[in-house]
């Protein structure tokens, strides 16, 4: 079976893989060679996550399905749930929200039936992810907070760490900046004890924005936290994350005295990193930020150029809401 799977992986390499996907596939190969099935499952899950971000939905589902069946045979409930969570994200990414929610809720019930608390926490987060993808932040929040509560009762530090990161992400998306500021220390501590570097980077990035956009405003701290987040993402080799952190840094710099030129530099760097990582969404957000920053500095022509690139990207991604926002920016 492993040989056939390895051949299938090689076959899917025809189209040039972005660096992140290439190294994710290498990890799967390495784990298969040493025949550590638990590690193979984890590597498949990671690779599936990368595929979701790149919009390679079928490939993501393939990897997630294999990861799930490995974990099932090893009686690893949490691992199985992690694989299912990625599959749910894949359905959401292709806007199959009903499929996504059906899978998430059915599997949540199944894990509740066998009283597997760790898996239940992960599936609650999967339910939260579907609400989040549809921008239904109050429902997303309710599921993530429930997951945090259950993980605390079950003394499941890893689950609690994931849940706290999700809560911060949801508070930030719904612009509850004070809530981000209040909750970030506890979240960061939990993530640290779980050894979750990616989660820590995410919390730092959202807290950076909270210091820039919330009350009281503290741009210096925002900038510092953005830098820390960028360093962690660099350490992880996560280009998409690094671009996100750079966009937060650019936002903080823009609010400083005479920060415009420096802010544009950071945004251009973020744009270049996103391009390199085939991160279309990151490119689009960077373009929007460039357009806004140029408009504020009365650079109409530069703003129009960024708007044109942005609207092309939004059309490619069928992102109607962002397209409207961009055109709105360009018209002003």
Steps between C-alpha positions, in 0.01 A plus 500: 500500500778739593664455158179581315453803724857612436442463125182704524695769684766506229230520232351806665839670475459577129386854565779697662451480877556812709787454751272447800312216329822348371648474849170370642507218244865430579404456866239239405762308299751512785246374755390220265861390462556464874153342520381706797125493433413760762746742339373413150148597612623830648697580182196417283290733715751782465517448126119502477495835686746645247287368212191670647681835506607451139145411398595143401188360660490144362866446587435632852210259546712207378774569754250563781314176426820295511611673822163424656509131415854464638395666828186285517710184473730633774201585724614862509175695537656843507706426188188381323317818601792718384481335156123553492545865595722552194245321280230732636723801418540366146121487451468854640778632277306384195186656654332163558385624840216249537733206440752655737248545780344157449839325533600714800174447691468127423856430611460720808206281605696181426788607724257609773340154488833333578581773756824601328543850644820587309338415167182684604704817555651477152160441337348796686781707349414355158138616548639839602714509183192457279318786673817709474532435126146637459584800719247389759724609784259466793437131422870444430578656836246287689650175364859605563425614855316171566808314371722699737276415795491126427876485450558667838272244670679216317843648587580489130765770459545450125126527440474805724786667311325448163173626643657814650669581167165457321328733750761773447469464122121532523510801736741669257285423195198651676715799604458441873844646555469543876400137535814406302715709734343350813514138383839495331723443806309189609489370143872559454583318825291197405653487152845521651441206733355301207812578294279645225721749314258565212223579748727739689593679177132538414410641842792747485388618157137555605606667826726732299196611299295535820757744640482703177121497461374471856465737794740586653707519184866403537667499160852433635385179669307407187814536291709298751250214516476498120878458482490212752226334296702542180804336663299198613345455155849525348623234742215275384569573133136610469496755216128565520532577870804716446311709244212540747738618771661745257160645415438554872842667532421721199174604664679596822770696314236689300362638828842631606641845427602516129451125466355490148812409301611237751148355511492470120834321510366243747187449289701451182712243682184323622368501143823346368495228767136416424576479127791269570278277714214493244288657775234673289297623793808659655581670169149637482503638857843658446376666179199642684723636776738652241209669321368648826843620614574663164160670494560643847826644369320644194684271257201439271687323222678252727171435678327427169776259402464305825122506457526349151724216620275446802179484299656246263601283798153534657335389175734201474397397850129571452528731799202728439512678835866595463453594135228744602720640777790550258291670235357719774857594604591579140198723443565732795 
